[in-house]
């Protein structure tokens, strides 16, 4: 990366020294009752100061003034949008909106209580039945938050005498659930099933129960696991297998049914299916599908379900309708995968590092510098293209990247013009 899009070691040291002096010269921290000493506060301030010194705009919290689809409106200007996981364009589909509006007319905006108390509505059961049928599972349960689903289920199901083995690239919601559980935690190198088996072999004997956790489509790298291998490993070591399908439902498999369809595997070979309602299903919340006894136990004991308000009826209705459309219109999945394949092929032909991404829905362009990622994002936005940088500490500095979320609704022109813009920005950096 040239000096215009990255900093040499000397320049980084000089910037750090300048910012450190600025922080040292600042007024004393506020009184102990303030919040400036919370974990990470100093680092956040340093990053903000560094961005200001480098004239980098904050790319986060941009307000979309309508539906965040393949195109969106930000600050009054239409942009090609790669910053949203509206993978099949169902958020904004008239049928989904009509289902949500009908639920509001019948049930109001909120469930107004936990489902156990008085928040149960027929739309909840309908969604759970549809999700269970999708995975050919005995039952399913929906939660108000996808993140909270993993936190409360893993945290509640496992305990200090247990073992949890997970992919190093697993989502924060899973690692937070692990931390809450108090179980022994071992991570293995991303998508390395041999390392996963070694970890289980090392620690399984001393553990009461074991849980192996992977994702169906990894949100940072855009790749998928070798599901058959992980099933074999879980069985061999008497472990439950949990697959997070947040980014896989509607994306992976010929009809978008998920990673089990991709490999032609009976979904009952997986013990616990987890997913979210906020991607393909254009709602908000999470779900667990699997054994009826597990679901019944979670329904009556998981803190994130029992003590939380029920899912908003409109969101349940929207998700149910989205799942129905997914099943009825597999052409949307084909378009999404074709668009991702085109983007991936063109990016690689142009010499961009896309890591281990597969042609499903997520493509990283790895720039190996947080400054470069932020600058590319800023210059692309100036050209009418919205894509977010993923920078340190979210990833290692050498893994800093742009992350493109694809949609079935992107046009070929959208994709080709975006790759052309990336190439032009790279040429400017070299100049």
N, C-alpha and C positions, 0 to 999 in steps of 0.2 A: 504494500500500500504506500503510495507516495506521501510526502510530508504534508500535502494539502488536505489529505483525508485521514491522516493518522499522525501520531506524534512519535518522534524518536525518543529513545530512552533519556537523552539529555533534555529534550523539550519537556517531557513528562515530569522529570525531576524539578525543572525550573518552575513549571506551573504549580506543582505540589508545594514547593517552597513558598511561592508567592501567596497561594491560598492559605497556607498554614500561618504565615505572618499576618494575613488579614484576619484570620480567626483569633489569633493571639491578641491582636489589637482591639478586638471587639469588646463591648462592655461586658462586665461580669455576668454570669448566668443568672437568670431570674431566681427568685426565692424558692426554697425547697418544695413549696406547694405547686410550683409550675411543672411543666412537662418537657423541658428541654433536655433532660437527662434520660429519657426513655431509650431503650435499646435501638440503635441505628439512627438516632436523631442527628448526631454529629456527622455521620457518613452521608446522610441525606442532604444535609446543609452543604457539605463539601462538594457533592455531585452537582447541586444547584449552582454553586459558585463557579465550578469548573465549566458547566454548560454556558453560563452567562459570559465567562471570559472568552469562550470559543464561539460566541454568538450563535449558539444552538438553541432553537426553539423547543419548548416542551411539547413532545408529540402526543402526550397522553391526555385523556379526558376531553378529547375533541367532541363537541356536541353535534350529533346527527339530527337534522331538522325534519326527518321523516323516517320511513322504513330503511333500515340499514341492509340493503340488498347488494346485488352486483354493482349497482350504481347508487350513490347516496348524495345528499346535499349537506355540506358543511360550510358554515359561515356564508351562506347564500350562494354557494358555488357547487355545481355538480361535479362529482369526482368518480373515477373508477374505484370501487371499494374492494380492497383485499383484507379488510380489518374486522370482518364479522363472520361468524360461523353459521350463516343462513345458507347451509350447503345446497339445499334443494329448492331454495326460493319460496318456501312455504310460509315463512313469516311475511305477511302481507297478502297471501292468497285469499281471494274473496270467500272461499268456502271455509277456511280456517277462521277468518274474522267473523263470519256469520255464526259459526258454532260458538265462538266466545261471546258474542253479543246475545245470543239466545240464552246462554247460561247466566249471563248477568241479569237478563230480564226475569228469569225464573228464580234465581238463587241470590241475587245481589252480587256485590263485588267481592266480599270476603266470606269465608266459612264461619267467621266470628267466634270460633272456639276450637279447641283440640277436637279431633275426630272422635276420640273416646268419650268426650263429654257431650257435645251437641253439634260438632262440626261436620258430621258425616253427611255426604250428599250422594245421590245415585251416580253422579258423574265420576266420583272417585272409584267406585267399584267397576264401572264400565271401562275406565282407563286401565285399571289393574288387570282386569280380565283380558283386555286386548294385548297388554304387554306379556302376560303369562302365555297366551296363545302364540305370540310371536316367537318366544324362546322354547315353545313346547314344554313349558315348566308347569309345575303344579299350582303355583301361586305367585303373586307379585305384590309389592307394596310401594306406594309413592310417598315421597317426602317433600317438604317445601323448598329445600335447597339441595343442589347437586353436591356442593362442597360438604354440607352438613351430613349428607347421606353416608359418605365414606367415613367421616369423622365419628359419627355416632354408631354406625354398624361395626366398624373395626374396633373402635374403642370399647364398645359394649360386649362384643362377642369374644374377644381375646383378653387374656389376663397375664399377670406377672410370671406365671409358671409356663407360659406358652411361647411359641416361636413364630415370628413373621419374617418371611424371606420375600424380598421385592426387587423389581427392576430399579436400577439406580436412577432411571429417568421417570419414575412414577410420579404422579401428581401430588402436589402439596397436601391435598385433602387426605390422601392415603397416609402420608408420613405423619400428619397431625393425629390421625386416628391411631396409628401405631404408638405415638408418644403418649396419648391418653390411656391406651390399654396397659402400658407398663410391661408389655411383652418384650422378650429379647428380639432385637432387630438385626437382620443381616441383609445388606444390599448386594446385588451382583451387577457386573458390567452390563451395560445396556444391551438387551436382546441376546445375551450370551447364555443359552440354556445349559451349557456345560458348567458354567460358573454357578448357575442356580442349583444344579444337582450337587455340586461340591459343597455349597453352603448348607443344603439340607442334610447331606450325608454327615457333615461335620457336627451339626448341633441337634439333629432330630431326636436322637436317643434320650437326651436329658430333658426333653420338653414334653409337657402333657399333651398339648395339641399343636398343630402346625398349620399355617396359612401361607400359601404362595400367591402373590399378587402381581398381575401384569395388566397392561392395557391392550385393547384391541387395535387401536390406531394412535400412535404417540403424537401428542399435540405439539411437541417441540421439534421433533425430527421428521415427522410425516411417514414413519415406517410402521410395520406390523410385526408381531411375534410369530415364531414357529409354533402355533398352537398345539399341533399334535405332540411335539416334543415335551411341551410343558404339561400336557395331560399325562403323558407317560411318567414324567418325573414325580408329579403329585401322587399318582397311584403307587409308585414304587416306594415312596417314603411316607405313605399314610398321611398325606396333607390335603387340606381343602384347597381347591383352586378357585380364585376369584379373578374375574376379568372385568376391567373397567371399560365399558363400551361408549363412554361419553362422546368420543369423536369417531366411533366406528359405525354406529347405527345410522343407516341411510347412506353410508359412504363406502363401506367395504363389502365385497361380495357382488355377484352379478346383479342382484336385485336390491342391494343395500341392506341385506338382513344382518350383516355383521361378519366378524372374523370367522365364526363357525361355518357360515355359508362359503366363504372364500376357500376353506380347506375341505368342504364337503363332510363336515363332522356333525354328528348328532349333538345339539346344544346341551342335552342332558349329561354329556361327558364333563361339562363344567359345573362345579358345585354352586357357584354364586355368580350371577350376572348382575353387574351394576351399570347404570347409565344415567344420563341426564335428559331432561326435557327441553333444554334451552338451545340445543343445536338443531338437528334435523326436525325435531318435534315442535319447534317454534313456541315454546312456553317457558316455564321456569320451574325448577325442582329436580328431584332425582328419583331413582327407582332401584329396587332389588327384586330380582326374579330367581326362583329356585324351588327348593323343597318346601312343601306345605308346612311342615313342623317348624322350620326355620322362620318362615314368614309369620306364622302365628305367634311365635315367641317374640319376634321383633315388634309385632303389632301391639303387644301387651307389655313390653318391657324396655324397648329402645328409648333412651331419654329424648333423642332428637325427633322422635315421632310422638310419644305419649305426651310430652310436655310442650309440644309446639302446636300452634294453630294449624288447622288443616289447609291443604293446598287450595288456593283460590279456585272456585268452581270454573271460572272462565278459562284458567290455565289448563285445568284438567280436560275441559271440552276441546280446547284448541289442540292439545297434544293428541287426544284420541282421533280427531279429524285428520291431523297431520300423518299419524300412523296409517290411517285408512288410505290416504292418498299415496303414501309411500308404497303400500302393497298394490295399489291399483295402477300406478304409473311408473313402472321401472325405467321408462325412458329418461326420467329425470336423473336417475343414478348413472345411466350410460353417458349422458351429456356431461355430468360432473366429472366422471373418470376420464372422458375424452379431453375435456378442457385441462385437467390436471396433467395428463400425459403430454399434451401439446406444450404447456408452459414448461414442464420439466425438460422435455427434449430441446426446446429452444434455449432455455437457460444453460443447459449443459453444452450445447453446441457453441454457445457464446463464451464458454470458458468459466462460467460461474460455478462455485462449489455448492452443490445442493445436498451434500452429505449422503445419507442412506434413504432418502425419501423415495416412496413408491407412488405410483400414479393413482392416488385416491382423492385426497382433498387438501393436503397441507404440504407446502413446499418451502423449506428454508433456503435463503441465499446467505451463505456463511461468509462474512466479511472479515472476521478475525480481529476486529477492533470495535469497541463501543462507540468511539468517536466516528469512525467510518459509517457504522450502522445508523447512528443518529443523523449524520449529514446526508446520507443517501435518502433516508426517510424524508428529511426536510426538503431536499431538492426534488424528489418525486412528488411530494405534495404540491410544490410550486407548479409542477407540470400537470396537476389534476389527477394524481394517483395517490390513494390513501393506503399506506401499509405501515405497520408498526415495527419499530426496532426492538429486538430483544437483547438487552445489554447486561453487563456485569452489574450486580451480583446474581441476577436471575440465571445467567449462564456464565461459564468461565470466560475470561476476556478473549481467549483465542477462539471461542465458539460464538462470539457476538454475531448477530445476524438480523436480517429482515425475515419476517415470517408471513408468507402469503396464504391466506385462507381462500380457497377457490369456491366457485359456485357453479351450479348447472346453468345459471342465467348469464354468466359472462359470455361475451361474443368472441369470436376469433380475433376481431379487430382489437378488442380490449387487451387480449393476451399479447398479440404481436406488438402493439404500441407500448405496452409496459416493458417488454424485453428490450425494445429499441431505446426506451428511456434509460433503462439500466446501463446499456452499452454506452449511450451518450454521456452519462454522468461519469462512468469509468474513464472515458476518453478525456473529459474535462479534468479529472483528478490527475491523470498522467501529464496533462499539459502544464 
